[in-house]
Amino acid sequence: MNKKFFFSCFVCILIFFLASTFFYNKQTVIKSENRYVTTFPQLPQKISTSKIKQYFRQVSEFYNDNFPNREEIILTLTAFIPSIKNENISYDKVVIGKDGWIFLGNNYNKTIDKLTGKIYYHNSDNKKYDTNTRCIYYRTIAEKILKHNKEIFFLIGPNKSSIYPEFLPKTVKPAQKTFHDELTQRMRQEGLTIYYPQQDLLQAKEKALLYYVTDTHWNNYGAFIVFINLLSQIDPNFCKVIKEEDFSFIPVKSFAGDLINIGNLIFNDKNYQDNFDVFYKNIPIPTLNSVEKENNGVKIIQSTNPHALINKTVWIIGDSFSVALRPYFSFFFKTMYFMHRNDFHSFADYSDIHADYVIYESVERDF
């Protein structure tokens, strides 16, 4: 009896696959997930272990997306299990949230695992998340920088999910503490200055959106909130010169952010009121002309403003979160240097840069 049953099941499955192949869906859009069907990847030009793994992941995604009648099967299942409707099939690349909000997925330095408390710094044999090991790492950076510069501030750029958790899907529940809570406490105990602007951003978010709805990063207004509060920590007198009430933010059209591309999604061209032009005393804050230098293959960007209100030099070492910050620093500081964090760690000689303030910025997921 059992053999006949299993044989019948096998025949049914075989017929299903043959029928599915006959009714192969050649559409280029998965309407239920508002995204394009994954295309077959090109072979990597340079061969490495990571590129080979990435290539076969993309091949797997291609076959997952192009499975015959995939969308019809998923829609049928959601009809029987309504609770899974509109939930993410996967959190690897992006997380589809509420009201059109999109968040970065777990493929990027375990963003979701860190958000939900599965990964966190503690006393551990795993050196990557051992509090003491990571603290030594940042202390060594500070010691190198302070040989030729006066002060250093560690700036942690909060993940979008740390500021807008209310737009996450209900299946993603943030932990009560940040994954770096123990690390930042240890760093402060050792005399390192850290600015994690989560509370300042949470207090300001009722005024206007601080992050792009379809992008990973904070927008010009979010960067301003961080800039003005960081200034008060660098020197409270600076905020007597540069006042928050002298700034205005004019909404402009939203754009398709990086998460649209990462998730292979379709942008609906909606205006989310998440993009702004910035004015200081009715004058637009420009992106000043800068000079790009190269030292042993490392790019260093330098801007100079002889009319700056703050006659000081600032050196920003950061990632893509620093892009929206740099116009403020280059406009209000006499001299600004910028170097990407990745370049900084491969750069041996810092003696050419002498800054009053060094801001070492890192997005939260990488800290």
URBEL-V257959 format. One line per field, one symbol per residue. psi: psi as a letter, one per 20 degrees, with the letter a starting at -180 (. if undefined). A space follows every 10 residues. Layout:
psi: ???
This chain:
psi: ghghghgggg gggghggghh hhkpojqipn hhjlrqpprp qqpqhpprgh hgggghghgg hghghjppkg hhgghgghhh nhhipjqphq jggroobqki qpqqaihnkl ghhhgjjhpq proqiohhkp ggghghghhg gggggihjqg qppopoopqh iihlhijqqi iooqrhqqhj ghghggghhj jqppookghh hhhiihgrpi qphjrhrqah gghgggghhh ghhgohhhih goqhiiqqop prqqrorhhg ggjkrppjkq oiljpqqppo ljpporoqpq porpolippp ppqpnijqho mrpqopoabi iigihhhghh hiqgppqppq hhhgijphoj iipoqhppoo ppqghi.
